[in-house]
């Protein structure tokens, strides 16, 4: 990985680069449920790895010492769902700015989706994208390939060759794989290569041009709906195919309580299934479309069609949101990923039906999740499990890379957080190219103080 230290944007972002070949972090409250860590420790970093975790490590002859001042240190967060828009739509985001935004958000590893322009569907395109990553990304940025050429749902990509190249997963994210036969053929090949298919769970036959949850708000605002049944249909079909072929499927951005029941049953039957939720679906319900931070309104006004809340699948009702939080706490949901989807102001300044779907989420995930944990709804250990331990285990199972834990011998990827600090979210808060977020104007708890990737500070507040 080459860090672009001469890039002006990076210089303004990174206040200092210190050589952390050997560094001691003291007075750190380590939180890692996978290692039963929940106490004050010191960490010695050496040659990009975690060398020692212990109480009161001797500071003598150690060139760099960081006093964590009792703040929380988690494993570096891992985001298995980002859209950095490169190649194709770099006016919204690119790999450099996206990786900077993710680093500010506490992430040390991300997985880019394949729905760029052009689609990442062959070796030459992925090699070109990887060159950009190696030049510009300041964190570990991994790649997916699409399942089918141009994500059109018919002709499979060369799954064997692209797996050998090193893509972590295959996904037509943005659309479900519509044909059952196509999914079945793909799943046999991806599972043979020890890769998951990341499935966007919305039956295209049921969503049509829908934009919001199927409920009273859609009727009141005169908007077409995206049915929960669209999600349920794809889940049922894919679980059946996975069971038949002993395949590995990862369900993206789950939104409904009924879906959780299906996932729970499938996991109990022993299927190799992962289920993801976004911070946005944990934090917001469909009332946010009114533009009043979740408050119901008596009268519609100019705020009532907040296009920054438009996301696929849509924000659901409050009972679904609460069920999603419970599913994170009890393990039915095993991954939290941002689905970071930056869009320009011009794109979002549009009619609700015409505006693109997606929320800028890399920098707001930690404040959203810490705020939820402070309200005693979301367990902080569950956040660390779902944004570090579990995604790290997926990557380790595929590639052998040791990330996602605070453990001796693992990569020195760490996130230091002040869980009590408050942050006002305004447009100046973002380092991303885009600011399309409905939480602008809010004060949230939780601030990333430092992000350490491979033993080097890549972000400092």
LINQUI-V556036 format. One record per residue. RES is the residue in three letters. OMEGA is omega as a letter, one per 40 degrees, with the letter a starting at -180 (NA if undefined). Layout:
<<RES/OMEGA> <RES/OMEGA>>
This chain:
<<UNK/i> <UNK/i> <UNK/a> <UNK/a> <UNK/i> <UNK/i> <UNK/a> <UNK/i> <UNK/a> <UNK/i> <UNK/i> <UNK/a> <UNK/a> <UNK/a> <UNK/i> <UNK/i> <UNK/i> <UNK/a> <UNK/a> <UNK/i> <UNK/i> <UNK/a> <UNK/i> <UNK/i> <UNK/a> <UNK/i> <UNK/a> <UNK/i> <UNK/a> <UNK/i> <UNK/i> <UNK/a> <UNK/a> <UNK/i> <UNK/a> <UNK/i> <UNK/i> <UNK/a> <UNK/i> <UNK/i> <UNK/i> <UNK/i> <UNK/i> <UNK/i> <UNK/i> <UNK/i> <UNK/i> <UNK/a> <UNK/i> <UNK/a> <UNK/a> <UNK/i> <UNK/a> <UNK/i> <UNK/i> <UNK/i> <UNK/a> <UNK/a> <UNK/a> <UNK/i> <UNK/i> <UNK/a> <UNK/a> <UNK/i> <UNK/i> <UNK/i> <UNK/a> <UNK/i> <UNK/i> <UNK/i> <UNK/a> <UNK/i> <UNK/i> <UNK/i> <UNK/i> <UNK/a> <UNK/a> <UNK/a> <UNK/a> <UNK/a> <UNK/i> <UNK/i> <UNK/i> <UNK/i> <UNK/a> <UNK/e> <UNK/i> <UNK/a> <UNK/a> <UNK/i> <UNK/i> <UNK/a> <UNK/i> <UNK/a> <UNK/i> <UNK/a> <UNK/i> <UNK/a> <UNK/i> <UNK/i> <UNK/i> <UNK/i> <UNK/i> <UNK/i> <UNK/i> <UNK/a> <UNK/i> <UNK/i> <UNK/i> <UNK/i> <UNK/i> <UNK/i> <UNK/a> <UNK/a> <UNK/i> <UNK/i> <UNK/e> <UNK/i> <UNK/i> <UNK/a> <UNK/i> <UNK/a> <UNK/a> <UNK/a> <UNK/a> <UNK/i> <UNK/i> <UNK/i> <UNK/i> <UNK/i> <UNK/i> <UNK/i> <UNK/a> <UNK/i> <UNK/a> <UNK/a> <UNK/i> <UNK/i> <UNK/i> <UNK/a> <UNK/a> <UNK/a> <UNK/i> <UNK/i> <UNK/i> <UNK/i> <UNK/a> <UNK/a> <UNK/i> <UNK/a> <UNK/a> <UNK/i> <UNK/a> <UNK/a> <UNK/a> <UNK/i> <UNK/i> <UNK/a> <UNK/a> <UNK/a> <UNK/a> <UNK/i> <UNK/i> <UNK/i> <UNK/i> <UNK/i> <UNK/a> <UNK/a> <UNK/i> <UNK/a> <UNK/i> <UNK/a> <UNK/a> <UNK/i> <UNK/i> <UNK/i> <UNK/a> <UNK/a> <UNK/i> <UNK/a> <UNK/i> <UNK/i> <UNK/a> <UNK/i> <UNK/a> <UNK/a> <UNK/i> <UNK/a> <UNK/a> <UNK/i> <UNK/i> <UNK/i> <UNK/i> <UNK/i> <UNK/i> <UNK/i> <UNK/i> <UNK/a> <UNK/i> <UNK/a> <UNK/i> <UNK/i> <UNK/a> <UNK/i> <UNK/a> <UNK/a> <UNK/i> <UNK/i> <UNK/a> <UNK/a> <UNK/a> <UNK/i> <UNK/i> <UNK/a> <UNK/a> <UNK/a> <UNK/i> <UNK/i> <UNK/a> <UNK/a> <UNK/i> <UNK/a> <UNK/i> <UNK/a> <UNK/i> <UNK/a> <UNK/i> <UNK/a> <UNK/i> <UNK/i> <UNK/a> <UNK/a> <UNK/a> <UNK/i> <UNK/a> <UNK/a> <UNK/a> <UNK/i> <UNK/i> <UNK/i> <UNK/i> <UNK/i> <UNK/a> <UNK/a> <UNK/a> <UNK/a> <UNK/a> <UNK/i> <UNK/i> <UNK/a> <UNK/a> <UNK/i> <UNK/i> <UNK/a> <UNK/a> <UNK/a> <UNK/i> <UNK/i> <UNK/a> <UNK/i> <UNK/i> <UNK/a> <UNK/i> <UNK/a> <UNK/a> <UNK/i> <UNK/i> <UNK/i> <UNK/i> <UNK/i> <UNK/i> <UNK/a> <UNK/i> <UNK/i> <UNK/a> <UNK/i> <UNK/i> <UNK/i> <UNK/a> <UNK/i> <UNK/i> <UNK/a> <UNK/a> <UNK/i> <UNK/a> <UNK/i> <UNK/a> <UNK/a> <UNK/i> <UNK/i> <UNK/a> <UNK/i> <UNK/i> <UNK/i> <UNK/i> <UNK/a> <UNK/i> <UNK/a> <UNK/i> <UNK/i> <UNK/a> <UNK/i> <UNK/a> <UNK/i> <UNK/a> <UNK/a> <UNK/i> <UNK/i> <UNK/a> <UNK/a> <UNK/i> <UNK/e> <UNK/a> <UNK/i> <UNK/a> <UNK/a> <UNK/a> <UNK/i> <UNK/i> <UNK/a> <UNK/i> <UNK/i> <UNK/i> <UNK/i> <UNK/i> <UNK/a> <UNK/i> <UNK/a> <UNK/a> <UNK/i> <UNK/i> <UNK/i> <UNK/a> <UNK/i> <UNK/i> <UNK/i> <UNK/a> <UNK/a> <UNK/a> <UNK/a> <UNK/a> <UNK/i> <UNK/a> <UNK/i> <UNK/a> <UNK/i> <UNK/a> <UNK/i> <UNK/a> <UNK/i> <UNK/a> <UNK/a> <UNK/a> <UNK/a> <UNK/i> <UNK/i> <UNK/i> <UNK/a> <UNK/i> <UNK/a> <UNK/a> <UNK/a> <UNK/a> <UNK/a> <UNK/a> <UNK/i> <UNK/i> <UNK/a> <UNK/i> <UNK/i> <UNK/i> <UNK/i> <UNK/i> <UNK/i> <UNK/i> <UNK/i> <UNK/a> <UNK/a> <UNK/a> <UNK/i> <UNK/i> <UNK/i> <UNK/a> <UNK/i> <UNK/a> <UNK/i> <UNK/i> <UNK/a> <UNK/a> <UNK/i> <UNK/i> <UNK/i> <UNK/i> <UNK/a> <UNK/i> <UNK/i> <UNK/a> <UNK/a> <UNK/a> <UNK/a> <UNK/a> <UNK/i> <UNK/i> <UNK/i> <UNK/i> <UNK/a> <UNK/i> <UNK/a> <UNK/i> <UNK/i> <UNK/i> <UNK/i> <UNK/a> <UNK/i> <UNK/i> <UNK/a> <UNK/i> <UNK/a> <UNK/i> <UNK/a> <UNK/i> <UNK/i> <UNK/i> <UNK/a> <UNK/i> <UNK/a> <UNK/i> <UNK/i> <UNK/a> <UNK/i> <UNK/i> <UNK/i> <UNK/a> <UNK/a> <UNK/a> <UNK/a> <UNK/i> <UNK/a> <UNK/i> <UNK/a> <UNK/a> <UNK/i> <UNK/a> <UNK/i> <UNK/i> <UNK/a> <UNK/i> <UNK/a> <UNK/i> <UNK/i> <UNK/a> <UNK/a> <UNK/a> <UNK/i> <UNK/i> <UNK/i> <UNK/i> <UNK/i> <UNK/i> <UNK/a> <UNK/NA>>
